[in-house]
């Protein structure tokens, strides 16, 4: 079966779906309506070839995904910020000039750039450097570099799972995980040849091999393998190596994720199982209103009828 190549993410009370260069954000507003915004995404990478070359494209596509994810998350939050302002009676009645709008746009771009940079630094510190520091305390008890590196990998995975469990206790995050489940269910519904209806989406799986959660798990697993191959004695160099390897790890993980999304090979499926298991934490069963939002986001950027006619009707000889 040909992959649909649809990707997406959950946002605040909504879902972003992306196919090729187009993306759409569908948000359930405070008054219950579904608002859909469709746009063409312009990559931050000016030379598009870099986003297409295997084992190089992974890093750039990951950065693009982060930028688009934060942008659409900020867009969805605007609906609820406006609602809060109206409830508090904070409308000033001032007319926004062109200069004011330009300043706001620049401020938003700076905020987005700062958020991406901060997120990357925090991710490196918490998921790469911290596990190394914690495992290094075992050196008097565990003299083997190999064993300590494996322990470090499991500590990294443990921190990630603990982080997911911690944030999942928040009500807003629980609803976001429900929208995440709706996103997966829509894609699975299409890729299994079912018409995109609420009923069919509801009975589809909320786990998908191309999920970003699986990508992060691949990053953690592949980092263990690469770090076992590189031995350095200096603690400073060990930290430096872990940071320097991140682009390499991300690139390999991206290719493995792409392979998993289009292959039913038993070995690939086996390697995908841990990521699918973690998705049970990062996705929850959505309600029908969330599924409706997801369907509108998909239909704004992807012709699922043509995809199913090509991949399922043809296979059935219709």
SULUR-V839730 format. One record per residue. PHI is phi as a letter, one per 20 degrees, with the letter a starting at -180 (* if undefined). Layout:
phi=PHI
phi=PHI
This chain:
phi=*
phi=f
phi=f
phi=f
phi=m
phi=e
phi=c
phi=r
phi=a
phi=e
phi=c
phi=f
phi=l
phi=a
phi=b
phi=d
phi=c
phi=c
phi=c
phi=l
phi=e
phi=d
phi=b
phi=c
phi=d
phi=d
phi=c
phi=e
phi=f
phi=g
phi=e
phi=n
phi=f
phi=d
phi=d
phi=d
phi=d
phi=d
phi=b
phi=e
phi=e
phi=d
phi=f
phi=f
phi=e
phi=f
phi=e
phi=g
phi=g
phi=f
phi=e
phi=c
phi=f
phi=g
phi=m
phi=c
phi=f
phi=g
phi=f
phi=f
phi=f
phi=f
phi=f
phi=g
phi=f
phi=f
phi=f
phi=f
phi=f
phi=f
phi=f
phi=f
phi=f
phi=f
phi=f
phi=f
phi=f
phi=f
phi=f
phi=e
phi=f
phi=f
phi=f
phi=f
phi=f
phi=f
phi=f
phi=e
phi=m
phi=e
phi=f
phi=e
phi=m
phi=f
phi=e
phi=e
phi=e
phi=f
phi=f
phi=f
phi=f
phi=f
phi=f
phi=f
phi=f
phi=f
phi=f
phi=f
phi=f
phi=f
phi=f
phi=f
phi=f
phi=f
phi=f
phi=f
phi=f
phi=f
phi=f
phi=f
phi=f
phi=f
phi=f
phi=f
phi=f
phi=f
phi=d
phi=d
phi=f
phi=g
phi=g
phi=f
phi=f
phi=f
phi=f
phi=f
phi=f
phi=e
phi=g
phi=f
phi=e
phi=c
phi=e
phi=f
phi=f
phi=f
phi=f
phi=f
phi=f
phi=f
phi=f
phi=g
phi=f
phi=f
phi=f
phi=f
phi=f
phi=f
phi=f
phi=f
phi=f
phi=f
phi=f
phi=f
phi=f
phi=f
phi=f
phi=f
phi=f
phi=e
phi=g
phi=f
phi=f
phi=f
phi=f
phi=f
phi=f
phi=f
phi=f
phi=f
phi=f
phi=f
phi=g
phi=f
phi=f
phi=f
phi=f
phi=f
phi=g
phi=f
phi=f
phi=d
phi=m
phi=e
phi=g
phi=e
phi=c
phi=g
phi=f
phi=f
phi=f
phi=g
phi=e
phi=e
phi=f
phi=e
phi=d
phi=b
phi=f
phi=e
phi=f
phi=f
phi=f
phi=f
phi=g
phi=f
phi=f
phi=f
phi=g
phi=f
phi=f
phi=f
phi=f
phi=f
phi=f
phi=f
phi=f
phi=f
phi=e
phi=d
phi=d
phi=c
phi=e
phi=f
phi=g
phi=f
phi=f
phi=f
phi=f
phi=f
phi=f
phi=f
phi=f
phi=f
phi=f
phi=g
phi=f
phi=f
phi=f
phi=f
phi=f
phi=f
phi=f
phi=f
phi=f
phi=f
phi=f
phi=f
phi=f
phi=f
phi=f
phi=d
phi=c
phi=d
phi=g
phi=g
phi=f
phi=f
phi=f
phi=f
phi=f
phi=e
phi=g
phi=g
phi=f
phi=f
phi=f
phi=f
phi=f
phi=f
phi=e
phi=e
phi=c
phi=c
phi=f
phi=e
phi=e
phi=f
phi=f
phi=f
phi=f
phi=f
phi=f
phi=f
phi=f
phi=f
phi=f
phi=f
phi=f
phi=f
phi=c
phi=b
phi=e
phi=f
phi=f
phi=f
phi=f
phi=f
phi=f
phi=f
phi=e
phi=d
phi=f
phi=f
phi=f
phi=e
phi=m
phi=e
